[in-house]
């Protein structure tokens, strides 16, 4: 097929889906979404979820998300009577969970309490279905979005299960090492699309700790506007697992001027970066989504890993997504173990040792080598925060504890530099 004929065919296809079958007139977006749902036209539905204002309303999302997330494609149920070892941490997180701002439901104390109870049921069901998954702080915020959209536990459990297994599985290992590897790839991407910001971060040795909550919660932790959260979820559920990293890069690129105007100080830059999502207006997410979609097309995850000489494990959700997601079929459901072979009591990534050499391998820039070691040390900061929360310290105190450990890591690296 020659180059001139391709656009013409795509436009004809788009027109077929955007015009009424009876009058031939263009359909409103909501009608196009409803028609795609009724026809089980996943290709059109994915396109609508990626573009403009996404799937628009909670009512439409309740119908579309089950199709896009391939509900009922897995047969696993687990032993729901056996408690998961991480349920204690979940019990500490639930009372601190607040509802996002939305016109669709109330935020009074009774409504919040009811949602917290339902949320506990959702997360526990996912963990008990797959005991080898580890709970992390932030997964409950992902599940809360699904619960808020569907309004009941059963579809929220199904959505949370699919996201846990196929999108955020790397974060549900025994630690966040694999997530930190993804964040290293964020810096690889920034070096290409925003070299000045990358140079600033390397110069000040600012690790990507500011972006951890973005990746772990799909920005749900960092935003209070429910419509914006849902718009982001529309996009991410029809995208590969690392698409959220590309969103982070696109947001940083669009904020490049502001970032370069920060005082050249570790704390100011780190704090400014962590607050970037709050500065994005609702319509601004459209541009970030569009930018990140094209970034992934230009620099797919496999290419990015090669560029940064930072390779995720073979059983990473990032590397297995294409091979597993396309095999899911509600008509012929199967167990997860048939998609990603692993012992029933062991996480697929548990036996995969990370190569420290790949993180610290020489790239011709000593600051970047030290940067990789600082990123490794951010895991200590995350553990400090978790420890503080386990002892029921206020969230602010826990965050300060995390930041303090992060600063200790940075100072430690400075000492290494002096003695080197």
C-alpha positions in Angstrom: 0.0 0.0 0.0 1.5 3.4 -1.0 1.8 6.3 1.5 -1.0 8.3 -0.1 -3.6 5.6 0.3 -3.1 5.1 4.0 -4.5 8.3 5.4 -7.5 8.0 3.0 -8.4 4.6 4.4 -8.0 5.7 8.0 -10.2 8.7 7.4 -12.9 6.6 5.7 -12.9 4.3 8.7 -13.2 7.1 11.2 -16.1 8.6 9.2 -17.9 5.3 9.4 -17.8 5.3 13.1 -18.7 9.0 13.6 -21.8 9.1 11.4 -25.3 8.0 12.1 -26.3 4.8 10.4 -29.7 6.2 9.5 -29.1 9.9 8.7 -25.4 9.9 7.8 -24.9 12.9 10.0 -21.9 13.1 12.4 -22.6 11.6 15.8 -21.9 13.5 19.1 -19.0 12.0 21.0 -21.2 10.4 23.7 -23.2 8.6 20.9 -20.0 7.4 19.3 -18.9 5.9 22.6 -22.2 4.2 23.2 -22.3 2.8 19.7 -18.7 1.4 20.0 -19.7 -0.2 23.3 -22.9 -1.7 21.8 -20.9 -3.0 18.9 -18.0 -4.2 21.1 -15.8 -2.2 18.8 -12.7 -2.2 20.9 -10.5 -0.5 18.3 -12.8 2.6 18.1 -13.3 2.5 21.9 -9.6 2.6 22.5 -9.2 5.5 20.1 -12.0 7.4 21.9 -10.4 6.7 25.3 -7.1 8.1 24.0 -8.3 11.3 22.4 -10.0 14.5 23.4 -11.8 14.3 26.7 -11.9 10.5 26.7 -14.9 8.5 27.7 -16.5 11.6 29.3 -18.9 10.4 32.0 -19.0 7.8 34.8 -22.0 6.2 33.2 -20.1 5.5 29.9 -17.0 4.4 31.8 -19.1 1.8 33.7 -19.9 0.2 30.4 -16.6 0.8 28.6 -14.0 -0.1 31.2 -15.1 -3.7 31.6 -14.6 -4.2 27.8 -11.3 -2.4 27.7 -9.9 -4.2 30.8 -11.1 -7.6 29.5 -13.2 -8.6 32.5 -13.7 -12.3 33.2 -10.7 -13.4 31.1 -9.1 -15.1 34.1 -10.3 -18.1 36.1 -8.3 -17.5 39.3 -10.2 -16.9 42.5 -7.8 -17.9 45.3 -8.8 -18.8 48.8 -10.8 -15.8 50.0 -10.8 -17.2 53.5 -7.0 -17.0 54.0 -5.8 -13.5 55.0 -2.9 -12.0 53.0 0.3 -11.1 54.9 0.0 -7.5 53.8 -3.5 -6.9 55.1 -2.2 -5.3 58.2 -0.6 -2.4 56.2 -3.9 -2.1 54.2 -5.8 -1.7 57.5 -3.5 1.2 58.4 -4.0 2.9 55.0 -7.8 2.7 54.7 -8.7 5.2 57.5 -6.4 7.8 55.8 -8.1 7.3 52.5 -10.2 10.3 51.4 -12.6 10.6 48.4 -11.6 12.8 45.4 -13.6 15.8 44.6 -16.6 14.9 42.4 -20.1 16.1 41.7 -21.3 12.6 41.3 -21.1 11.6 44.9 -20.9 13.0 48.4 -17.8 13.4 50.5 -19.4 13.4 54.0 -18.1 11.2 56.8 -20.7 8.5 56.3 -20.0 8.2 52.5 -16.2 8.2 53.2 -16.6 5.4 55.8 -18.7 3.3 53.5 -16.2 3.7 50.7 -13.3 2.8 53.0 -15.1 -0.4 54.0 -15.8 -1.3 50.4 -12.3 -0.5 49.4 -10.9 -2.9 52.0 -13.1 -5.6 50.5 -11.8 -4.8 47.0 -8.1 -4.8 47.8 -8.3 -7.9 50.1 -10.0 -9.8 47.4 -7.3 -9.1 44.9 -4.5 -10.0 47.3 -6.2 -13.2 48.4 -6.8 -14.2 44.8 -3.1 -13.9 44.1 -1.2 -14.3 47.4 2.1 -13.9 45.7 1.2 -10.2 44.9 2.5 -7.8 47.5 0.5 -4.8 48.5 2.1 -1.4 48.2 0.9 2.0 49.5 -0.9 3.5 46.6 -2.5 0.4 45.2 -5.6 1.2 47.3 -5.8 4.6 45.6 -5.8 2.9 42.2 -8.6 0.7 43.4 -10.5 3.6 44.9 -10.9 5.2 41.5 -12.4 2.0 40.1 -14.7 1.7 43.1 -15.8 5.3 42.7 -16.6 4.8 39.0 -18.4 1.4 39.3 -20.0 2.1 42.7 -19.8 -1.5 43.9 -17.2 -4.0 44.9 -17.5 -6.8 42.3 -16.6 -4.8 39.1 -14.0 -2.8 41.1 -12.4 -6.1 42.2 -12.2 -7.2 38.6 -10.7 -3.9 37.4 -8.2 -3.8 40.2 -7.2 -7.4 39.5 -6.5 -6.8 35.9 -4.5 -3.6 36.6 -2.5 -5.4 39.3 -1.6 -8.3 37.1 -0.9 -6.6 33.8 -0.1 -3.0 34.5 1.5 -2.5 38.0 2.7 -6.0 38.7 6.3 -4.7 38.9 5.3 -2.6 41.9 3.8 -5.6 43.7 7.0 -7.6 44.1 8.7 -7.6 47.5 10.2 -4.2 46.9 10.1 -1.3 44.5 13.3 -2.1 42.7 11.6 -2.7 39.4 9.7 0.5 39.7 12.9 2.4 40.3 14.3 0.8 37.2 11.3 2.3 35.3 12.1 5.7 36.7 15.7 5.4 35.5 14.2 5.0 32.1 12.3 8.3 32.7 15.6 10.0 33.0 16.8 8.2 29.8 13.8 9.7 28.0 14.3 13.2 29.5 17.9 13.2 28.3 16.5 13.0 24.7 13.5 15.3 24.9 14.6 17.8 27.5 18.4 17.7 27.8 18.5 21.0 29.8 16.2 19.6 32.5 18.0 16.3 32.5 21.3 18.2 32.9 19.9 20.1 35.9 18.7 16.9 37.6 22.0 15.2 37.1 24.0 18.3 38.2 22.0 18.5 41.5 21.7 14.7 41.7 18.0 14.8 42.1 16.7 11.2 41.9 13.2 10.5 40.4 11.7 9.9 43.8 9.3 12.8 43.1 7.6 10.6 40.4 7.1 7.4 42.4 3.5 8.3 43.4 2.7 9.3 39.8 3.7 5.8 38.6 2.3 3.8 41.5 -1.1 5.5 41.6 -1.5 6.8 38.0 -1.6 10.3 39.4 -4.6 9.5 41.6 -2.6 10.3 44.8 -1.4 13.7 43.4 -4.8 15.0 42.1 -8.0 15.8 43.8 -10.1 16.4 40.7 -12.0 13.2 40.0 -12.7 14.1 36.3 -9.0 14.5 35.6 -8.2 11.3 37.4 -10.8 9.4 35.3 -9.5 11.0 32.1 -6.0 9.8 32.9 -7.3 6.3 33.7 -9.2 6.2 30.3 -5.9 6.6 28.6 -3.8 4.3 30.7 -6.1 1.3 30.6 -5.7 1.3 26.8 -2.0 1.8 26.9 1.1 -0.3 27.7 2.2 -0.5 31.4 4.9 2.1 31.1 2.8 4.7 29.4 2.5 6.6 32.8 6.3 7.1 32.7 5.9 8.7 29.3 3.2 10.9 30.7 5.6 12.0 33.4 8.2 12.9 30.8 5.6 14.8 28.7 4.5 16.8 31.8 8.1 17.7 32.7 8.8 18.7 29.1 5.8 21.0 29.0 6.9 22.5 32.4 10.5 22.9 31.2 10.6 26.7 31.4 9.3 26.7 35.0 11.7 23.9 36.1 14.7 25.7 34.7 13.6 28.8 36.6 13.8 27.1 40.0 16.6 28.0 42.3 19.5 25.6 41.5 19.0 23.8 44.8 18.2 20.2 45.5 15.2 20.8 47.8 13.6 23.5 45.6 13.9 21.4 42.4 12.6 18.2 44.1 9.7 20.0 45.7 8.8 21.8 42.5 8.8 18.7 40.5 6.6 16.8 43.0 3.9 19.5 42.7 3.8 19.6 38.9 0.5 17.5 38.6 -1.4 20.1 40.7 -0.5 22.8 38.2 -2.0 21.0 35.2 -5.5 22.2 34.4 -8.1 19.7 33.3 -7.7 20.4 29.6 -3.9 20.4 30.0 -4.0 16.6 30.5 -5.2 16.3 26.9 -2.0 17.7 25.6 0.1 15.6 28.0 -1.7 12.5 27.0 -1.3 13.3 23.3 2.4 14.1 23.8 3.1 10.9 25.8 1.3 8.8 23.2 3.6 10.0 20.5 6.7 9.7 22.8 6.0 6.0 23.3 5.6 5.5 19.5 8.9 7.2 19.0 10.7 5.5 21.9 9.0 2.3 22.8 10.0 0.6 26.0 12.3 -2.0 24.4 14.1 0.8 22.6 14.3 2.9 25.7 15.8 0.0 27.7 18.5 -0.4 25.0 19.2 3.3 24.9 19.7 3.5 28.7 21.4 0.1 28.9 18.9 -0.5 31.7 17.0 -3.7 31.0 13.9 -4.7 33.0 13.5 -8.4 33.9 12.0 -10.6 31.2 8.9 -11.2 33.4 8.4 -7.5 34.0 4.8 -6.4 33.1 6.5 -4.0 30.7 8.2 -6.8 28.7 5.4 -9.4 28.8 2.4 -7.1 28.2 2.1 -7.5 24.4 2.4 -11.3 24.6 -0.1 -11.7 27.5 -2.7 -9.0 27.0 -3.6 -10.1 23.5 -4.3 -13.6 24.6 -7.0 -12.6 27.1 -10.4 -13.6 26.0 -13.6 -13.6 28.1 -15.0 -16.3 25.9 -12.1 -18.6 26.8 -10.8 -17.6 30.2 -7.6 -19.1 31.6 -5.4 -18.9 34.7 -2.7 -16.2 35.0 -0.1 -18.9 35.5 -0.7 -20.0 31.9 0.1 -16.5 30.7 3.1 -15.9 33.0 4.5 -19.2 34.3 5.4 -19.0 37.9 5.0 -20.9 41.1 1.6 -20.4 42.7 3.1 -19.0 45.9 5.8 -16.9 44.3 5.8 -13.6 42.4 7.0 -13.9 38.8 9.8 -11.4 39.5 10.8 -12.9 42.8 13.6 -15.1 41.4 14.9 -12.5 39.0 18.0 -10.8 40.4 18.5 -7.3 39.3 21.9 -6.6 37.8 23.6 -3.9 39.7 26.1 -3.6 36.9 23.4 -2.5 34.5 22.5 0.4 36.8 26.0 1.6 37.4 27.7 0.6 34.1 29.9 3.3 32.8 28.3 5.7 30.4 31.1 8.1 30.1 29.6 10.5 32.7 30.6 10.0 36.3 27.8 12.2 37.6 25.3 9.9 35.9 26.9 6.9 37.5 26.6 8.5 40.9 23.0 9.4 40.0 22.2 5.7 39.4 23.5 4.9 42.9 21.4 7.7 44.4 18.3 6.3 42.7 19.1 2.9 44.3 19.3 4.6 47.7 15.8 6.2 47.3 14.4 2.8 48.2 15.7 3.5 51.7 13.6 6.7 51.8 10.5 4.8 50.7 11.0 2.2 53.5 11.5 5.0 56.0 8.1 6.4 55.0 6.4 3.0 55.2 7.9 2.4 58.7 6.6 5.8 59.9 3.1 5.1 58.5 3.1 1.6 60.1 3.6 3.3 63.5 0.6 5.6 62.6 2.6 8.8 62.4 0.8 11.6 60.7 1.3 11.6 56.9 3.3 14.9 57.1 5.7 13.4 59.6 6.0 10.2 57.5 6.9 12.4 54.5 9.5 14.3 56.5 11.0 11.0 57.6 11.2 9.9 53.9 12.7 13.2 52.8 15.2 13.1 55.7 16.4 9.6 54.6 16.6 10.9 51.0 18.8 13.8 52.1 21.0 11.3 54.1 21.4 9.3 50.9 22.3 12.4 49.0 24.9 13.4 51.6 26.3 9.9 51.6 26.8 10.1 47.9 28.6 13.4 48.4 31.0 11.7 50.8 31.6 9.0 48.3 32.4 11.6 45.7 34.9 13.3 48.1 36.7 10.1 48.9 36.7 8.8 45.3 
